[in-house]
Amino acid sequence: MTPTSKAQLQIHFCVLLWGFTAILGKLITLPALPLVWWRMLLVVAALALVPRVWRGLRSMSPKLMLAYAGIGALVALHWLTFYGAIKLSNASVGATCMALGTVFVAMIEPWLTRTRFSKRELALGLMVLPGVVLVVGGVPAGMRAGIAVGALSALFVAVFGSLNKRMVEHADPLTVTALELGAGVVTLTLLAPVMPVLFPVFAGPLLVTPSAHDLTLLLGLALACTLLPFTLSLVALRHMSAFSQQLAVNLEPVYAIVLAALLLGEQRELTGVFYAGVAIILAAVFIHPLLGKPRPLQHPEVLGTAEAKGAAE
């Protein structure tokens, strides 16, 4: 097997594992706030065992640490709203909303990076709109709040992904991830007392002790669906073209929706109109690399903090 073929298999395995994050988020009975808090804490605890992380922290300036901590706060809000969307609707809806991240990046990145706005990016945004309309119309009324929260989560992906792109060259990726997720834990701890005022839908106790069932799933979420694909993607993405990278990471919502149907039977909760909207959104996302020269994912390992790994290409 050639290195390229092996890399293709590895990255698709990573994307499949990332697709399970939505499924596990639905199966874990904890509310979104303690779920995200525990997930971040477990990942940070695992990274704290890596000497390379501590060496990176010692070499980082306070100003740079503060910048990454700010991005980490956005990561925490992204994960909170992502799992909140799943709790308010289901895994399929949450995964579909994450596909909007590519569209938001197309609109936001030129402002954050001070680059010229592209007509092809505008075309991408316009292509997605009919799909969004169909998705909203294809879910029960009680799930539509989940779509709104999921779209907000995709917006957070676009913002922190674009910021990470600007900052990625300044520090070791493992150290950055540990710092950002550690800052996310602190952010959620500080926000928990004021959550009833700021985000009433996420209000509730933070320090909830997970049951044995939830703890097992949380460990799977933190280790098997975060650190394992994180590490494997470091190797795989070195041997892939930019187009192959984008194509693979864009498959994440597809995997999540298929897994939700097979494992959770969510197709019984949704209509054909919903899936037609999903098809339009995903078609736009897959066409995106064809509209111009695809750009390689710079240090994609840092994007392990996002559920939509391709959102910040």
C-alpha distance (Angstrom), angle and dihedral (degrees) to the residues before:
residue distance angle dihedral
M1 . . .
T2 3.79 . .
P3 3.83 120.2 .
T4 3.81 89.4 -112.2
S5 3.82 93.7 52.9
K6 3.79 90.8 46.3
A7 3.80 90.2 49.8
Q8 3.81 90.7 51.5
L9 3.80 91.1 54.5
Q10 3.80 91.8 45.2
I11 3.80 95.6 50.5
H12 3.81 92.9 46.8
F13 3.80 88.6 51.3
C14 3.81 88.1 51.7
V15 3.80 91.7 49.6
L16 3.82 90.1 48.5
L17 3.81 89.8 53.4
W18 3.81 90.0 48.6
G19 3.79 87.7 51.3
F20 3.81 88.6 60.3
T21 3.82 91.2 62.4
A22 3.81 90.5 80.5
I23 3.81 91.6 47.4
L24 3.80 93.4 49.9
G25 3.80 90.0 45.8
K26 3.79 88.9 58.6
L27 3.82 94.6 44.3
I28 3.82 95.4 48.9
T29 3.79 107.2 88.1
L30 3.81 95.5 -152.5
P31 3.82 116.5 106.7
A32 3.80 116.3 -104.5
L33 3.83 95.8 -97.8
P34 3.83 99.8 56.9
L35 3.82 90.6 34.6
V36 3.81 92.1 60.0
W37 3.80 92.6 39.9
W38 3.80 92.1 54.6
R39 3.80 93.5 43.3
M40 3.78 92.7 52.6
L41 3.80 92.8 43.8
L42 3.82 92.5 51.7
V43 3.81 92.7 49.5
V44 3.82 92.2 47.8
A45 3.82 90.5 47.9
A46 3.80 90.0 53.4
L47 3.82 92.9 47.3
A48 3.81 90.0 48.4
L49 3.81 87.1 68.6
V50 3.82 90.8 62.0
P51 3.85 112.5 91.7
R52 3.80 90.5 -155.3
V53 3.81 89.3 65.8
W54 3.80 93.1 55.8
R55 3.80 92.1 46.6
G56 3.78 89.0 52.7
L57 3.80 92.5 50.2
R58 3.81 92.4 51.0
S59 3.80 91.2 53.2
M60 3.81 95.3 47.8
S61 3.81 122.1 97.5
P62 3.83 119.5 -123.6
K63 3.81 90.3 -116.6
L64 3.79 92.0 54.6
M65 3.80 91.7 45.7
L66 3.80 89.7 53.3
A67 3.80 91.3 50.5
Y68 3.80 92.5 52.2
A69 3.80 90.5 44.8
G70 3.81 88.9 56.3
I71 3.79 90.2 52.4
G72 3.80 88.2 48.0
A73 3.80 89.7 57.9
L74 3.81 88.2 57.2
V75 3.81 89.8 48.3
A76 3.80 89.3 54.6
L77 3.80 91.1 51.5
H78 3.80 90.1 47.8
W79 3.79 93.3 53.8
L80 3.81 91.7 42.3
T81 3.79 92.6 53.9
F82 3.82 92.6 40.6
Y83 3.79 93.5 56.7
G84 3.78 90.0 36.9
A85 3.81 88.5 58.0
I86 3.80 90.2 51.0
K87 3.80 92.1 49.4
L88 3.83 91.0 48.2
S89 3.82 93.3 47.1
N90 3.81 124.4 -3.5
A91 3.80 141.8 -76.4
S92 3.82 94.0 -87.5
V93 3.79 92.9 55.5
G94 3.81 92.3 45.5
A95 3.81 92.0 50.6
T96 3.81 91.9 47.5
C97 3.79 91.4 53.1
M98 3.81 89.6 53.5
A99 3.81 88.9 61.0
L100 3.81 86.0 66.9
G101 3.80 88.3 68.1
T102 3.80 91.5 84.0
V103 3.80 90.0 54.2
F104 3.80 93.1 49.1
V105 3.81 90.7 48.8
A106 3.80 89.3 53.3
M107 3.81 89.2 55.5
I108 3.81 100.3 38.0
E109 3.80 106.2 35.5
P110 3.85 95.7 70.2
W111 3.82 89.2 57.0
L112 3.80 94.7 47.0
T113 3.80 95.9 42.5
R114 3.82 95.5 36.8
T115 3.79 93.1 -124.6
R116 3.79 128.9 141.2
F117 3.78 116.5 -83.3
S118 3.81 110.9 -111.8
K119 3.80 125.4 -134.2
R120 3.79 89.8 -144.6
E121 3.81 89.6 57.4
L122 3.80 89.5 53.0
A123 3.81 88.9 49.6
L124 3.79 89.2 53.0
G125 3.80 91.3 53.7
L126 3.80 92.8 49.1
M127 3.82 91.6 48.7
V128 3.80 91.4 56.4
L129 3.82 97.5 51.3
P130 3.84 97.3 79.7
G131 3.80 89.1 49.7
V132 3.80 91.7 52.5
V133 3.81 90.3 51.2
L134 3.82 91.2 51.7
V135 3.82 92.8 46.1
V136 3.81 91.2 53.1
G137 3.79 91.3 47.4
G138 3.79 93.1 45.9
V139 3.79 99.4 59.8
P140 3.80 129.5 72.5
A141 3.79 114.0 -91.7
G142 3.80 90.4 -112.0
M143 3.82 91.1 62.6
R144 3.79 97.8 52.2
A145 3.78 92.7 89.3
G146 3.80 85.7 60.7
I147 3.81 90.0 57.1
A148 3.80 91.6 52.9
V149 3.80 92.3 48.6
G150 3.82 90.6 44.8
A151 3.79 91.6 52.6
L152 3.82 88.5 51.5
S153 3.81 88.4 51.9
A154 3.82 90.5 52.5
L155 3.81 88.6 50.9
F156 3.82 90.1 54.2
V157 3.84 88.3 51.0
A158 3.78 90.4 53.9
V159 3.80 93.8 49.3
F160 3.79 99.7 45.7
G161 3.80 92.2 37.7
S162 3.78 91.1 55.5
L163 3.81 91.3 45.8
N164 3.80 91.0 49.1
K165 3.78 88.9 52.6
R166 3.82 89.8 58.1
M167 3.81 93.0 46.1
V168 3.79 101.9 36.7
E169 3.79 98.2 98.1
H170 3.80 94.7 56.7
A171 3.82 102.1 73.2
D172 3.78 146.6 13.4
P173 3.85 110.8 -72.0
L174 3.81 95.1 -132.6
T175 3.78 90.4 51.2
V176 3.80 91.3 47.5
T177 3.79 91.9 51.8
A178 3.81 92.6 48.6
L179 3.80 91.3 47.7
E180 3.80 94.7 46.5
L181 3.79 94.7 47.4
G182 3.80 91.1 43.8
A183 3.79 88.9 53.2
G184 3.80 87.4 48.1
V185 3.81 90.8 57.0
V186 3.80 90.1 51.1
T187 3.82 91.4 46.3
L188 3.80 93.7 53.6
T189 3.81 91.0 44.9
L190 3.81 90.5 54.4
L191 3.81 94.1 42.7
A192 3.80 96.5 48.3
P193 3.85 95.9 82.9
V194 3.84 92.4 50.4
M195 3.80 96.2 38.2
P196 3.85 92.9 101.7
V197 3.83 88.1 62.7
L198 3.82 100.7 36.3
F199 3.83 101.1 34.9
P200 3.81 109.8 8.2
V201 3.80 91.9 177.6
F202 3.83 89.7 64.4
A203 3.80 96.9 41.8
G204 3.78 116.8 129.8
P205 3.79 142.8 93.0
L206 3.79 117.2 -42.5
L207 3.79 103.4 -161.9
V208 3.78 97.3 62.4
T209 3.80 114.0 155.5
P210 3.80 106.7 -130.6
S211 3.78 119.9 -129.8
A212 3.80 119.0 -115.0
H213 3.83 88.5 -99.1
D214 3.81 93.4 50.9
L215 3.81 92.8 43.5
T216 3.79 90.8 54.4
L217 3.80 91.1 51.0
L218 3.81 91.5 44.7
L219 3.80 90.5 54.0
G220 3.78 89.0 50.2
L221 3.80 90.0 48.9
A222 3.80 93.7 49.0
L223 3.79 100.0 39.3
A224 3.82 108.9 23.9
C225 3.81 97.6 33.7
T226 3.81 100.0 34.6
L227 3.81 115.9 22.6
L228 3.81 98.5 31.0
P229 3.84 96.7 52.4
F230 3.81 88.5 37.5
T231 3.81 90.2 60.1
L232 3.80 96.3 38.9
S233 3.80 92.4 49.9
L234 3.82 89.4 57.3
V235 3.79 87.7 67.0
A236 3.80 100.7 34.9
L237 3.78 99.8 49.8
R238 3.80 91.9 57.0
H239 3.81 90.3 69.6
M240 3.80 102.1 43.8
S241 3.79 135.3 87.7
A242 3.79 120.2 -115.8
F243 3.80 91.3 -109.5
S244 3.81 92.5 51.3
Q245 3.79 90.2 49.4
Q246 3.78 93.1 52.8
L247 3.80 93.2 43.6
A248 3.80 92.0 51.8
V249 3.79 97.8 47.0
N250 3.80 91.3 45.7
L251 3.80 88.0 61.4
E252 3.81 91.8 68.9
P253 3.82 96.7 92.9
V254 3.82 89.2 45.2
Y255 3.79 90.9 55.4
A256 3.80 91.4 44.9
I257 3.82 93.7 51.2
V258 3.82 92.8 46.8
L259 3.81 91.2 47.6
A260 3.81 90.4 48.2
A261 3.79 90.3 54.0
L262 3.81 94.0 46.1
L263 3.80 98.9 41.1
L264 3.81 104.0 27.5
G265 3.79 102.9 24.9
E266 3.81 90.9 -129.6
Q267 3.80 93.0 154.8
R268 3.82 86.1 80.3
E269 3.80 90.1 61.9
L270 3.80 96.0 50.4
T271 3.78 135.6 60.5
G272 3.78 134.5 -130.3
V273 3.80 88.3 -105.0
F274 3.81 89.4 62.6
Y275 3.80 92.5 52.6
A276 3.81 91.0 46.6
G277 3.80 88.2 56.0
V278 3.79 90.3 47.5
A279 3.80 89.7 52.6
I280 3.82 91.6 53.3
I281 3.81 93.3 48.0
L282 3.80 93.3 47.3
A283 3.81 91.5 45.2
A284 3.80 89.3 56.2
V285 3.80 91.4 47.8
F286 3.80 92.3 50.1
I287 3.81 92.9 45.4
H288 3.81 90.2 52.3
P289 3.85 95.3 84.6
L290 3.82 89.5 49.3
L291 3.81 93.2 57.6
G292 3.77 92.2 70.4
K293 3.76 144.1 -10.8
P294 3.81 107.2 -50.2
R295 3.77 115.9 -122.6
P296 3.79 121.2 -138.0
L297 3.78 118.8 -112.4
Q298 3.78 104.2 -103.8
H299 3.82 108.2 -140.7
P300 3.83 93.4 -19.2
E301 3.79 90.0 -174.4
V302 3.81 89.0 78.9
L303 3.79 87.9 61.2
G304 3.79 88.8 69.1
T305 3.78 85.2 98.8
A306 3.81 90.8 68.2
E307 3.78 129.3 75.4
A308 3.79 88.3 -148.0
K309 3.77 101.2 56.4
G310 3.77 94.4 -175.9
A311 3.76 95.1 50.7
A312 3.76 95.1 94.4
E313 3.73 104.5 42.8
